[in-house]
């Protein structure tokens, strides 16, 4: 009997670290995915010189990743459900790592663009599995809420750290290392995942819905392309309207196929689950405002205040820490006031930060023009994203967990892409082609002002639509 008790105690000691090892591996994968959305920004001038890229080519260094990532996310989520979350984690991370190596060694412009597209594809296959593996390993309740908070904080921190990491690598080594740095990290995570992750799937023998996958991927990619064209041609330009209309047609065809197929990629009935639909809608709207923060803050610091890329990255460290703090604090606050109320609180805190930032001037000081409003914006972001992700995934059946994870990421990514395009257009219209520090400041301030109003709309949306019931379940 004593030996049995000892064996049980030993198994418990080994099981507990394994659970959090899964969390660590999932968070490492998510960090890489989000980091590479923004890490290349400070390296673009060096890339242009070294690879003789045009201005449009520079745009596609960023756009190729974002379009492939957003377009294939739902495909990646369903593939994980049907073929195994561990398998898709490994496949996605391997693609991502190999593409990073190819991009870092690129000698011509087309090579870096192709590598960034494959990176986005790998990230789309990888990202849904990170959250699904985590939720499968951690029982529902307080432990899962903490794990999701860690996943959210790591993801948000990856996006926040992009400017700083990129600045350090470009100034200390070369632009190539913003991509090559992924290789050793990817190899280590691959080895750990192959060794310690356990396979899980919710497939019932169904095939992957290839027509649906192709239509939604093409539709989202075409919409994303159209959105990105607005910066150069405006919303009424044929180069913008044509892909936007084509994307909407493809999405409509996707919905038609999903309504008629026996094994749809996205069961439309899933959108009738109130927590799933409302949480994703709130993620889309709030993400459309919050995503532009890093973009405009970096431009303001460098183009107006004269910071170097590294100095701009360092200046945003408090904001990066704030989003992590907000994400980690959210589960504790959820136990007290509920997930729905924490979401509203976080959005309102962010809106206050955006309102403060909209008062920026061309000669603003660091504390009042960057640090304190940045902390408010990102603290609120961390507080709101954690309960939204928890509510969205808790409302789905186990066999749809990967799909819902993909929807959460898709909502945030597409919302952010659309929001950034709109806010860039708003800023440019206010600047009016003037390149002075004062004119740029006016444009950036207007973008922050409109973003703050969008966040207020998101808060109302959450209050009206997000369900009250089970609002604390994820935090218990």
QUIGI-V390947 format. One record per backbone hydrogen bond with DSSP energy under -1.0 kcal/mol. CO is the residue of the C=O (numbers start at 1). NH is the residue of the N-H. Records with the same first field share a line. If there is no record, write none. Layout:
BEGIN
CO->NH + NH
END
This chain:
BEGIN
1->5
2->6
3->7
4->8
5->9
6->10
7->11
8->12
9->13
10->14
11->15
12->16
13->17
14->18
15->19
16->20
17->21
18->22
19->23
20->24
21->25
22->26
23->27
24->28
25->29
26->30
27->31
28->32
29->33
30->34
31->35
32->36
34->37
35->38 + 39
38->41
40->43
41->44
43->47
44->48
45->49
46->50
47->51
54->58
55->59
56->60
59->63
60->64
62->66
63->67
64->68
65->69
66->70
67->71
68->72
72->76
73->77
74->78
75->79
76->80
77->81
78->82
79->83
80->84
81->202 + 203
84->88
85->89
86->90
87->91
88->92
89->93
90->94
91->95
92->96
93->97
94->98
95->99
96->100
97->101
98->102
99->103
100->104
101->105
103->106
108->112
109->113
110->114
111->115
112->116
113->117
114->118
115->119
116->120
117->121
118->122
119->123
120->124
121->125
122->126
123->127
126->130
127->131
128->132
129->133
130->134
131->135
132->136
133->137
134->138
141->145
142->146
143->147
144->148
145->149
146->150
147->151
148->152
149->153
150->154
151->155
152->156
153->157
154->158
155->159
156->160
157->161
161->165
162->166
163->167
164->168
165->169
166->170
167->171
168->172
169->173
174->177
175->178
176->179 + 180
177->181
179->182
180->183
181->185
182->186
183->187
184->188
185->189
186->190
187->191
188->192
189->193
190->194
191->195
192->196
193->197
200->85
208->210
209->213
210->214
211->215
212->216
213->217
214->218
215->219
216->220
217->221
218->222
219->223
220->224
221->225
222->226
223->227
224->228
225->229
227->230
229->233
230->234
237->240 + 241
238->242
240->244
241->245
242->246
243->247
244->248
245->249
246->250
247->251
248->252
249->253
250->254
251->255
252->256
253->257
254->258
255->259
257->261
267->270
268->271
269->272
270->273
273->277
274->278
275->279
276->280
277->281
278->282
279->283
280->284
281->285
282->286
283->287
284->288
286->290
287->291
290->293
292->296
293->297
294->298
295->299
296->300
297->301
298->302
299->303
300->304 + 305
301->307
308->312
309->313
310->314
311->315
312->316
314->317
316->320
317->321
318->322
319->323
320->324
321->325
322->326
323->327
324->328
325->329
326->330
329->333
330->334
331->335
333->337
334->338
338->342
339->343
340->344
341->345
342->346
343->347
344->348
345->349
346->350
347->351
348->352
349->353
350->354
351->355
352->356
353->357
354->358
356->359
357->360
361->364
365->369
366->370 + 371
367->372
370->374
371->375
372->376
373->377
374->378
375->379
376->380
377->381
378->382
379->383
380->384
381->385
382->386
384->388
385->389
386->390
387->391
388->392
389->393
390->394
391->395
393->396
397->400
398->401
400->404
401->405
402->406
403->407
404->408
405->409
406->410
407->411
408->412
409->413
410->414
411->415
412->416
413->417
414->418
415->419
416->420
417->421
418->422
419->423
420->424
421->425
422->426
423->427
424->428
425->429
426->430
427->431
428->432
431->434
436->440
437->441
438->442
439->443
440->444
441->445
442->446
443->447
444->448
445->449
446->450
447->451
448->452
449->453
450->454
451->455
452->456
453->457
454->458
455->459
456->460
457->461
458->462
459->463
460->464
461->465
462->466
468->471
471->339
472->475
END
